Amino acid sequence: MNTSSKLGGKAAIVTGASKGIGAAIATQLAADGASVVVNYASDRAGADRVVSAITAAGGKAVTVQADLSKKADIGRLFDEAVKAFGRLDILVNNAGVYEFAPIEDVTEEHFHRQFNINVLGLLLATRQAAARFGPEGGSVINIGSIAGTSAPPAASVYSGTKAAVNAITRSLAQELGPRKIRVNAVNPGMVITEGVVSSGIGESDFRKQIESQTPLGRIGQPEDVAALVAFLASGEASWITGETHHISGGYR
Ligand SMILES: NC(=O)c1ccc[n+]([C@@H]2O[C@H](COP(=O)([O-])OP(=O)(O)OC[C@H]3O[C@@H](n4cnc5c(N)ncnc54)[C@H](OP(=O)(O)O)[C@@H]3O)[C@@H](O)[C@H]2O)c1
């Protein structure tokens, strides 16, 4: 086992890693030496591509299907992860959905779909991780969103889920700190991913508006976010917990 690299000897789970930001995070953690569980919900081919790229580059990764809105699936995901790599050190709660709707279109389904994955799934996954990290602790990284604080119009439910992620991060960091478990939130601005493209906002006026207000003048790439997550997962961040890290080219 390679323990000389930044994350050598560590094992990680990245939820929602078949595409987008999660795929870039899984790839980065593996490049830094971690063994990685690439979780997916429906896109098995995407998850297989991520694992193939990691193994072709000399890294270690496996796919595990699990729907993060289902408690039983979450338990199985962690069982399979520990079975594959014998330990767990890093959890990246990335799986998430975003749906935009003005208040007149907000329904119970719209609410529960987003809260069940973005908030409840994150909590239940963190519960599993906290029970399985070893005596040296671990690192949990929650992918929030700039929407948690910028709270744009027609995004009340999504923004609510991501504000909840930041509050949960702060609370769990205090609760789990004595067990050497660090919990941080990463809040990206708009990042060009499969999800953003298919939702239509990738080429929208909303994107142009954001870019015009972004000091660094562009939206993000998944790799921009992955680099920060890999840092937070590593020993270089060993005194950082409970923080919300904005990564948005300066956009608020
Ligand atoms: N892109 C942005 O601009 C942006 C900005 C700020 C924050 N974020 C956050 O970053 C995260 C990733 O966003 P993205 O744009 O990369 O998303 P994406 O391209 O839509 O990909 C979503 C990923 O999440 C997985 N997923 C969805 N529902 C799931 C479930 N129930 N259980 C397990 N996995 C599930 C998908 O798996 P399958 O494809 O296998 O179903 C896929 O791997 C989300 O939490 C999002 O809120 C995104």
The ligand as an SDF file (V2000), in Angstrom:
LIG
                    3D

 48 52  0  0  0  0  0  0  0  0999 V2000
  -22.8230   22.0690  -10.8640 N   0  0  0  0  0  0  0  0  0  0  0  0
  -23.0100   23.1540  -10.1260 C   0  0  0  0  0  0  0  0  0  0  0  0
  -23.0950   24.3000  -10.6200 O   0  0  0  0  0  0  0  0  0  0  0  0
  -23.0650   23.0310   -8.6390 C   0  0  0  0  0  0  0  0  0  0  0  0
  -22.8790   24.1990   -7.8730 C   0  0  0  0  0  0  0  0  0  0  0  0
  -22.9240   24.1190   -6.4910 C   0  0  0  0  0  0  0  0  0  0  0  0
  -23.1400   22.9060   -5.8920 C   0  0  0  0  0  0  0  0  0  0  0  0
  -23.3270   21.7870   -6.6350 N   0  0  0  0  0  0  0  0  0  0  0  0
  -23.5450   20.5210   -5.9320 C   0  0  0  0  0  0  0  0  0  0  0  0
  -22.5460   19.6090   -6.3270 O   0  0  0  0  0  0  0  0  0  0  0  0
  -23.0750   18.2840   -6.3000 C   0  0  0  0  0  0  0  0  0  0  0  0
  -22.8610   17.6190   -7.6530 C   0  0  0  0  0  0  0  0  0  0  0  0
  -23.4420   18.4320   -8.6510 O   0  0  0  0  0  0  0  0  0  0  0  0
  -23.1840   18.1290  -10.2180 P   0  0  0  0  0  0  0  0  0  0  0  0
  -23.5280   19.3700  -10.9420 O   0  0  0  0  0  0  0  0  0  0  0  0
  -21.8650   17.4780  -10.4040 O   0  0  0  0  0  0  0  0  0  0  0  0
  -24.3580   17.0580  -10.4760 O   0  0  0  0  0  0  0  0  0  0  0  0
  -24.7330   16.1260  -11.7290 P   0  0  0  0  0  0  0  0  0  0  0  0
  -23.8410   16.3990  -12.8890 O   0  0  0  0  0  0  0  0  0  0  0  0
  -26.2000   16.2670  -11.8910 O   0  0  0  0  0  0  0  0  0  0  0  0
  -24.4080   14.6790  -11.1420 O   0  0  0  0  0  0  0  0  0  0  0  0
  -25.1340   14.2580  -10.0080 C   0  0  0  0  0  0  0  0  0  0  0  0
  -24.4950   13.0320   -9.4030 C   0  0  0  0  0  0  0  0  0  0  0  0
  -25.2410   12.7240   -8.2160 O   0  0  0  0  0  0  0  0  0  0  0  0
  -25.7410   11.4110   -8.3310 C   0  0  0  0  0  0  0  0  0  0  0  0
  -27.0300   11.2650   -7.6660 N   0  0  0  0  0  0  0  0  0  0  0  0
  -28.1920   11.9110   -7.9050 C   0  0  0  0  0  0  0  0  0  0  0  0
  -29.1590   11.4290   -7.1230 N   0  0  0  0  0  0  0  0  0  0  0  0
  -28.5890   10.4470   -6.3710 C   0  0  0  0  0  0  0  0  0  0  0  0
  -29.0630    9.5670   -5.3870 C   0  0  0  0  0  0  0  0  0  0  0  0
  -30.3500    9.5560   -5.0060 N   0  0  0  0  0  0  0  0  0  0  0  0
  -28.1980    8.6910   -4.8320 N   0  0  0  0  0  0  0  0  0  0  0  0
  -26.8970    8.6550   -5.2140 C   0  0  0  0  0  0  0  0  0  0  0  0
  -26.3910    9.4610   -6.1550 N   0  0  0  0  0  0  0  0  0  0  0  0
  -27.2340   10.3470   -6.7150 C   0  0  0  0  0  0  0  0  0  0  0  0
  -25.8350   11.1090   -9.8100 C   0  0  0  0  0  0  0  0  0  0  0  0
  -25.8070    9.7020   -9.9890 O   0  0  0  0  0  0  0  0  0  0  0  0
  -26.4330    8.9440  -11.2880 P   0  0  0  0  0  0  0  0  0  0  0  0
  -26.0780    9.7980  -12.4650 O   0  0  0  0  0  0  0  0  0  0  0  0
  -25.7560    7.6240  -11.2550 O   0  0  0  0  0  0  0  0  0  0  0  0
  -27.8950    8.8350  -11.0980 O   0  0  0  0  0  0  0  0  0  0  0  0
  -24.5850   11.8370  -10.3150 C   0  0  0  0  0  0  0  0  0  0  0  0
  -23.4580   11.0330  -10.1200 O   0  0  0  0  0  0  0  0  0  0  0  0
  -24.5280   18.4200   -5.8680 C   0  0  0  0  0  0  0  0  0  0  0  0
  -24.6350   18.2300   -4.4720 O   0  0  0  0  0  0  0  0  0  0  0  0
  -24.8700   19.8590   -6.2320 C   0  0  0  0  0  0  0  0  0  0  0  0
  -25.9260   20.3620   -5.4730 O   0  0  0  0  0  0  0  0  0  0  0  0
  -23.3070   21.8300   -7.9920 C   0  0  0  0  0  0  0  0  0  0  0  0
  1  2  1  0
  2  3  2  0
  2  4  1  0
  4  5  1  0
  4 48  2  0
  5  6  2  0
  6  7  1  0
  7  8  2  0
  8  9  1  0
  8 48  1  0
  9 10  1  0
  9 46  1  0
 10 11  1  0
 11 12  1  0
 11 44  1  0
 12 13  1  0
 13 14  1  0
 14 15  2  0
 14 16  1  0
 14 17  1  0
 17 18  1  0
 18 19  2  0
 18 20  1  0
 18 21  1  0
 21 22  1  0
 22 23  1  0
 23 24  1  0
 23 42  1  0
 24 25  1  0
 25 26  1  0
 25 36  1  0
 26 27  1  0
 26 35  1  0
 27 28  2  0
 28 29  1  0
 29 30  1  0
 29 35  2  0
 30 31  1  0
 30 32  2  0
 32 33  1  0
 33 34  2  0
 34 35  1  0
 36 37  1  0
 36 42  1  0
 37 38  1  0
 38 39  2  0
 38 40  1  0
 38 41  1  0
 42 43  1  0
 44 45  1  0
 44 46  1  0
 46 47  1  0
M  CHG  2   8   1  16  -1
M  END
$$$$
